[in-house]
Amino acid sequence: MDLTKEEQSILDGEFGEGAQKAIELIVALGKIYGADGLVDITSAHLSGASYKTIGDGGLLYLEDMVNGGAKVTVPSTLNPVGMDRKRWNEMHIKDDFAEKQIRIIDLYGKMGIQTTCSCTPYDGVNVPKLGDHVAWAESSALSYVNSFIGARTNREGGPGALAAAILGKTANYGLHLKENRAPTVVIDADIPDTLFSHSLLGQAVGSVIGGGIPYYRGIKPGMEEGKTMAAAMAAAGAVAMFHVEGVTPEWKDFDVSELEVVHIGKKELDDAYDKLNTADDVQLIAIGCPHLTEKEMHEIASLLKGKKKRRTDVEIWFCTSERVRSKCPEDVRIMEEFGPVLADTCMVVSPIEGTFSRTATNSCKAGNYLPTLCSQKVMCKDIAELLKVVE
Ligand code: F3S
């Protein structure tokens, strides 16, 4: 790998231990993946923020980083944590968990990271531009910015994204290079134009192709459909980028005429649905994976307006960012007749397994992770269908 004089000095420790550790990790990754050098990044988004997922080992690691003087050098945001930091007592969170979670958030803050704690930072908080190199963790978010914005990031893990944020650079390989952003398969999609169908589409495609870069025909997704597809494809497979004909910014840049075409229609969506649904009744309905946008908040509020929640044995959580929650007070008022509108957190990274064993969601990403990370049986349906459970 070619390093500049300054990068070599950082590697030699002349800029302190924090920067040295960061560049050691980035260079090691670059060597594994055949990078020719480093590239400047304009932002980072970090995962590994919930006490449930990183535990005491992660907390100690972050303390070491802060004690060593680590600071990020580019705008950086943080993924959801294990609880709403103001309303955690409504989520059955224990005092010990809450205390450690607040410490983790504070440690990230001390490193200069915006502790927004959302998986949709591209929705008004951390918004890259076309062609920007960035280092993002959170599989749904990085796929969204690669695909819908045309920013360039690999599928970073938490430590890699943090090292890049400290250094302001990442290794130049994979999706940072235009030639690696070419589609690998054409998806001929024939699906209903609903949000949930787009989530099932992402689930079906992730399951069928595993990795690679799909090029979609037959759909016109907006932000909401795009983010749920990105999330499901990354969870069911390992897809970090996709193109949509006539929609995403790089769709015209490649010749797809020789690629294999895979048809995804009703049968594939039904198969995906059947695999995800393992519960007939539920104790928790959790909506907002990835975090709800303002448009989704309005739609849910108008679905709920004038209705009553009849079942008291089922809780409902709505998950969004603090920014969106604060912008929609009237929607929040209507939704909270049914259940709390939570910020900073979600059903997967919160320790729900201590309270619930059967959870419903409208997100195929959550449908993948709730059984494995939260020991839940799952109901995965359209929001309107889910709300019928409690009406
Ligand atoms: Fe976001 Fe949690 Fe889903 S981090 S993408 S709401 S699993």
Residues whose N, C-alpha, C, O or C-beta is under 5 A from the ligand:
A	BS01	F3S	P80 C119 S140 A231 G288 C289 P290 H291 C346 V348
